[in-house]
Structures are given as structure tokens and as C-alpha cells.
Amino acid sequence: MGEQPIFSTRAHVFQIDPNTKKNWVPTSKHAVTVSYFYDSTRNVYRIISLDGSKAIINSTITPNMTFTKTSQKFGQWADSRANTVYGLGFSSEHHLSKFAEKFQEFKEAARLAKEKSQEKMELTSTPSQESAGGDLQSPLTPESINGTDDERTPDVTQNSEPRPEPTQNALPFSHSSAISKHWEAELATLKGNNAKLTAALLESTANVKQWKQQLAAYQEEAERLHKRVTELECVSSQANAVHTHKTELNQTIQELEETLKEKEEEIERLKQEIDNARELQEQRDSLTQKLQEVEIRNKDLEGQLSDLEQRLEKSQNEQEAFRNNLKTLLEILDGKIFELTELRDNLAKLLERS
């Protein structure tokens, strides 16, 4: 199917200044189309953007790349192959988030494709390594790679003719037959790989033609837009002033982005302080609630203590009354005992007289 666009958006394109490595240099005069392309034959994902007939972005996505959001509408990534850093300014935060999600998705797909490709290369290289160690007497030649009949003729002759007398340098027949079968299998594998490569080459050629047609269509669209921009610039009598003003605006935008970044960092710091304050407030509320519970419990205990004091006072009064009653009874009992004693003495005297 060749290389096809799978996601497109519009953004202002920037590149890092190669001299200062700090300032952004705009590479497009206006917002342009930025597209993700997928090459099914090579399992490759690319980011491509054209400004007229000029390719201002041609970046192949690798598993090591990282797309970073530096503000709400601006993102960037580094391309080590192009030795530059690309920046994109979007019209809204939603477009930036969507582009970042696609970048992460295609980066993961590129990583999986690379792992599968490495596994295929390891599987392909394993038989070649075994054949290289199996027969040191028969090196791999161009004829064996191309699969000519000259390679197979000695093997067939060797199997059909009577076995010659063994010499000191001749190999045993069984070993030679095994080597012949091994090389025939290797030859079949190489022919299969050659057929696959030929088919892939034909498909790549068809894909190149399709890509050229797409490129021609993009160029026509870019030329039409370029003509429209040229007409608009011609209408304006202050093109140079507009360009200067645009440069100043770009610098102002960069300064505002830096200021916005600082504000965002300050907002993050304030959010952390607010979170800490909320935690302290929650702790304070918890302690206040516990204090209220303690105060309620204290009031209950005070009520219980007052009740106990009243009961104690009542008990003490009852004990005091009981003591007074007991004292009165003791006094009465003493009187009665005294009377009984006198009565006993009188009776004793009467008994003595009688």
C-alpha cells in the first residue's frame, strides 16, 4: 500500500537556532499542514510538513524520541538524525494534546516494529551462521547466491557417479552427501529470500510512484496556497513592516511563552502550598472535632461528678442521722441497764434479809 497519511493537523512550524541552540526560528510563514505518514513496506512512521514545494519537516519517528509540551499550545521534539529540534505552535490545547497522543502511539508502534524486525534478522542470520560452521571446505560464492546450475552440478555428479577411491584429502561419502543437502537447503532459502526482496522492490517502486503522485498533489495545493499568500502580500503595501512586526510578535510570543512557563511553575508551587494548607486545615478540623468531643465528655463527667457529690452528701447526712439515732439508743440502753442494775441490787438485798 506504500506510504499513506494517517493523521493530519495544522500548526506553525519552528526550528531551533543552530547557532544559539536557544531561540526558535519560524520555518513557515503561516500555519501549515503537519501529517503523520506510515510506510507499510518498511514499518516506518514519519512526520512530514510542506511549505509550498519545500519540505520543512521530514522526521522519522524512533523509539528514543520524546515529544514535550512546553506550554498549553506549544510542543517540541528532538531529531538526532536531522540534528535539530522541531517546535509546533497549535491553535488550541486540544490540537496539541491530540498530536502528542498520536506521537506516543506511533512511537510505541515504531518500537514494536523495530523489535519484530530485529527478531526476523536474527532468525534469518541463524541458518547462515550454521552453514558457515558446517563446511569449511565450501565457501559461499556469488554463484551459490544467484542459484546457478553450476553449483548443483558437482553435487549431482558426486551422488550419481561411482565413489572414487578414498585419498588422504577426500571427505567420506556420507559427510559429502549431508553437506550437499545442506547447501541445497541453503540455496532454496536464498532463492526464497531473493524472491521476497524482488517482490519488495517492485512494491517499493509502486509506492514511490504513488508517493510522487501524492507529492505532486501536495505541491499543486502548496503552489495554490503560495499564490494566494502572494496575492495577499501584494495587496498589502506594508509587507516589510508586516514581516518586521511578525518577527517582533514571534519574539514577544517567545517571551510570553517563557513568562507563561514561569507562571505555570509558580502556579504549581502555589498548588503545592494550597495542598499543604488544605492538609493543615484538615488536621486542624480533626483536632477541633476531637477537642469538642473531649469537651462534651468533660461536661458529662462533670455532671456525673456533681451527681456523685450530691449522693455523697445525702449519704453523709443519712449516716449522721443514723449516728444520732444510735447515740440516743445507746443513752436509753445505758439508762435501762442502770435501772436493771439497781433492780438486781435491790433483789439481792431482799434475798439477804429474808
C-alpha positions in Angstrom: 0.0 0.0 0.0 3.0 2.3 0.3 3.3 5.3 2.5 0.0 6.8 3.5 -1.0 9.8 5.7 -2.8 8.5 8.8 -3.2 11.8 10.8 -3.0 15.5 9.9 -3.3 18.8 11.7 -2.3 22.4 11.2 0.3 24.3 13.2 3.1 26.9 13.0 6.4 25.2 12.5 9.7 26.3 14.2 13.2 25.0 14.4 15.8 25.7 17.0 18.5 28.2 16.0 21.6 26.1 15.1 23.9 28.8 16.3 22.4 29.8 19.7 20.5 26.5 20.4 18.1 28.7 22.4 15.9 30.8 20.1 13.2 29.5 17.8 13.4 30.3 14.1 10.0 30.1 12.2 10.2 27.9 9.1 6.7 28.7 7.9 5.0 32.0 7.2 1.7 30.7 8.4 0.0 27.6 9.8 0.8 24.6 7.6 -0.4 21.0 7.4 1.6 18.6 9.6 1.0 14.9 8.9 1.9 11.5 10.2 2.8 9.1 7.4 3.1 5.3 7.7 5.2 3.2 5.3 3.8 -0.3 5.4 6.6 -1.8 3.4 9.3 -0.6 5.9 7.2 -0.3 9.0 8.3 3.3 9.4 6.4 6.3 10.8 7.4 9.8 9.7 6.3 13.4 10.4 6.1 15.4 7.2 5.2 19.1 6.5 5.5 21.1 3.3 5.6 24.8 2.9 5.0 25.3 -0.8 7.3 22.8 -2.5 9.8 22.8 0.4 9.8 20.1 3.0 10.2 21.9 6.3 9.7 18.7 8.4 10.9 15.3 7.4 11.4 13.4 10.7 11.4 9.7 11.1 9.9 8.6 14.5 12.2 6.4 16.5 11.6 4.7 19.9 14.1 7.1 21.5 12.2 10.3 20.6 10.2 12.2 23.2 7.5 14.8 22.5 7.5 17.5 25.2 4.7 20.0 25.9 6.4 23.3 26.9 3.1 25.3 27.2 -0.6 24.9 26.6 -0.3 25.3 22.8 3.4 24.5 22.0 5.3 21.3 21.8 8.7 20.1 20.6 10.8 17.1 19.9 14.5 16.5 19.0 15.5 14.6 15.8 19.1 13.4 16.2 19.2 12.3 12.5 18.4 15.8 11.3 20.5 17.3 14.1 17.8 19.8 15.1 14.8 20.4 17.4 11.4 20.9 15.9 8.7 23.0 17.5 5.0 23.3 16.7 2.6 26.0 17.8 -1.1 24.9 17.7 -4.3 27.0 17.8 -5.7 25.2 20.8 -4.6 22.9 23.6 -6.9 20.2 22.2 -4.9 20.0 19.0 -1.6 19.9 20.9 -2.9 17.0 23.1 -4.2 15.1 20.1 -0.8 15.4 18.3 1.1 14.3 21.5 -1.2 11.3 21.9 -0.6 10.3 18.2 3.2 10.8 18.7 3.2 8.5 21.7 1.1 5.9 19.9 3.2 5.8 16.7 6.4 5.9 18.8 5.3 2.7 20.5 4.3 1.2 17.2 7.8 2.0 15.8 9.3 0.3 18.8 7.3 -2.8 18.3 8.1 -2.8 14.6 11.8 -2.5 15.3 11.7 -5.4 17.8 9.9 -7.6 15.2 12.5 -6.6 12.5 15.4 -7.5 14.8 13.8 -10.9 15.6 13.4 -11.6 11.8 17.0 -10.6 11.2 18.2 -12.9 14.0 16.1 -15.8 12.6 17.4 -15.1 9.1 21.0 -14.9 10.2 20.9 -18.2 12.3 20.9 -20.7 9.3 23.7 -18.7 7.6 25.9 -19.0 10.7 25.2 -22.7 11.0 26.1 -23.3 7.3 29.3 -21.3 7.7 30.5 -23.6 10.6 29.3 -26.8 8.9 31.6 -26.9 5.9 34.8 -25.0 5.9 35.8 -26.6 2.6 33.0 -25.0 0.6 32.9 -21.2 1.0 29.9 -19.1 -0.1 30.4 -17.8 -3.7 28.4 -15.5 -5.9 27.3 -18.4 -7.9 25.7 -20.0 -4.9 23.9 -16.8 -4.0 22.5 -16.4 -7.5 21.4 -20.0 -7.6 23.1 -21.1 -10.9 23.2 -24.6 -12.2 27.0 -24.7 -11.9 26.7 -25.0 -8.2 24.3 -28.0 -8.2 26.2 -29.9 -10.9 29.1 -31.2 -8.8 26.7 -32.4 -6.1 24.6 -34.4 -8.6 27.6 -35.8 -10.2 29.0 -36.7 -6.8 25.9 -38.7 -5.9 25.4 -40.4 -9.3 29.0 -41.4 -10.2 30.7 -44.4 -8.6 32.6 -43.4 -5.4 36.3 -42.9 -6.2 39.0 -44.5 -4.2 39.5 -42.6 -0.9 42.5 -40.5 -0.6 44.1 -38.6 2.3 42.4 -35.3 1.3 38.9 -36.7 0.3 35.9 -36.5 2.6 33.7 -39.5 3.4 30.7 -40.0 1.1 28.1 -39.7 3.8 29.6 -36.4 5.0 29.7 -35.1 1.5 26.1 -36.1 0.9 25.0 -34.3 4.1 26.9 -31.1 3.0 25.3 -31.3 -0.4 21.8 -31.5 1.1 22.6 -28.7 3.5 23.8 -26.4 0.7 20.7 -27.3 -1.4 18.5 -26.2 1.6 20.6 -23.1 1.9 20.2 -22.4 -1.8 16.4 -22.8 -1.6 16.4 -20.4 1.4 18.4 -17.8 -0.5 16.2 -18.2 -3.6 13.1 -17.6 -1.4 14.7 -14.5 0.2 15.7 -13.3 -3.3 12.1 -13.7 -4.5 10.8 -11.8 -1.4 13.3 -9.0 -2.0 12.3 -8.8 -5.6 8.6 -8.5 -4.6 9.5 -5.9 -2.0 11.5 -3.9 -4.6 8.6 -4.0 -7.0 6.2 -2.9 -4.3 8.6 -0.1 -3.3 8.8 1.1 -6.9 5.0 1.2 -7.0 5.0 3.0 -3.6 7.5 5.6 -5.0 5.2 6.3 -7.9 2.2 6.7 -5.6 4.3 8.9 -3.3 5.3 11.0 -6.3 1.6 11.4 -7.3 0.8 12.5 -3.7 3.8 14.8 -3.7 2.6 16.4 -6.9 -0.8 16.9 -5.5 0.7 18.4 -2.3 2.9 20.7 -4.5 -0.1 21.8 -6.5 -2.0 22.6 -3.3 1.1 24.3 -1.9 1.5 26.4 -5.0 -2.1 27.4 -4.9 -1.8 28.5 -1.3 1.5 30.2 -2.1 -0.1 32.2 -4.9 -2.9 33.2 -2.6 -0.4 34.3 0.1 1.5 36.2 -2.6 -1.7 38.0 -3.7 -2.5 38.9 -0.1 1.1 40.2 0.4 0.8 42.2 -2.8 -2.4 43.8 -1.7 -0.6 45.0 1.5 1.6 48.0 0.9 3.5 47.4 4.1 4.8 43.9 3.6 8.2 44.7 5.1 6.6 46.3 8.1 4.3 43.3 8.5 7.3 41.0 8.3 9.2 43.1 10.9 6.1 43.2 13.0 5.7 39.5 12.7 9.3 38.9 13.8 8.6 41.2 16.8 5.4 39.3 17.5 7.3 36.0 17.4 9.9 37.3 19.8 7.0 38.6 22.0 5.4 35.2 21.8 8.6 33.5 22.9 8.9 35.9 25.8 5.3 35.3 26.7 5.8 31.6 26.5 8.8 31.9 28.8 6.7 34.1 31.2 3.9 31.6 30.9 6.2 28.8 31.8 7.4 30.7 34.8 3.8 31.4 35.8 2.9 27.7 35.4 5.8 26.8 37.7 4.7 29.4 40.2 1.1 28.0 39.9 2.4 24.5 40.6 4.3 25.8 43.6 1.1 27.6 44.8 -0.9 24.5 44.2 1.5 22.6 46.4 1.3 25.3 49.1 -2.6 25.1 48.8 -2.4 21.4 49.2 -0.2 21.7 52.3 -2.6 24.4 53.7 -5.6 22.0 53.0 -3.8 19.2 54.8 -3.1 21.6 57.8 -6.8 22.7 57.7 -8.0 19.1 57.7 -5.7 18.4 60.7 -7.0 21.5 62.4 -10.6 20.5 61.8 -9.8 17.0 63.1 -8.2 18.4 66.2 -11.1 20.8 66.7 -13.6 18.0 66.4 -11.6 15.9 68.9 -11.5 18.9 71.2 -15.3 19.3 71.0 -15.7 15.6 71.8 -13.4 15.9 74.8 -15.3 19.0 76.0 -18.6 17.1 75.7 -17.2 14.2 77.5 -15.8 16.5 80.2 -19.2 18.1 80.6 -20.7 14.6 81.0 -18.0 13.7 83.6 -18.7 17.0 85.4 -22.4 16.1 85.5 -21.6 12.7 86.8 -19.3 14.1 89.4 -21.9 16.6 90.6 -24.4 13.8 90.9 -21.9 11.7 92.9 -21.2 14.7 95.2 -24.9 15.1 95.8 -25.4 11.4 96.5 -22.3 11.5 98.8 -23.6 14.5 100.7 -27.0 12.8 101.1 -25.3 9.6 102.3 -23.2 11.6 104.8 -26.4 13.3 106.1 -28.1 9.9 106.4 -25.0 8.5 108.3 -25.0 11.5 110.6 -28.7 11.0 111.4 -28.1 7.3 111.9 -25.3 8.1 114.3 -27.5 10.5 116.2 -30.3 7.8 116.5 -27.7 5.2 117.5 -26.3 7.6 120.2 -29.8 8.2 121.5 -30.5 4.5 121.7 -27.2 3.9 123.5 -28.2 6.5 126.1 -31.6 4.9 126.6 -29.9 1.5 126.8 -27.5 2.8 129.4 -30.4 4.1 131.4 -32.2 0.8 131.2 -29.0 -1.1 132.2 -28.6 1.2 135.1 -32.1 0.6 136.2 -31.7 -3.2 135.9 -28.6 -3.0 137.9 -30.4 -1.2 140.7 -33.2 -3.7 140.5 -30.7 -6.6 140.8 -29.1 -4.9 143.8 -32.5 -4.4 145.5 -33.4 -8.0 144.8 -30.1 -9.2 146.2 -30.7 -7.2 149.4 -34.2 -8.6 149.8 -32.8 -12.1 149.5 -30.2 -11.4 152.1 -32.8 -10.1 154.6 -35.1 -13.0 154.1 
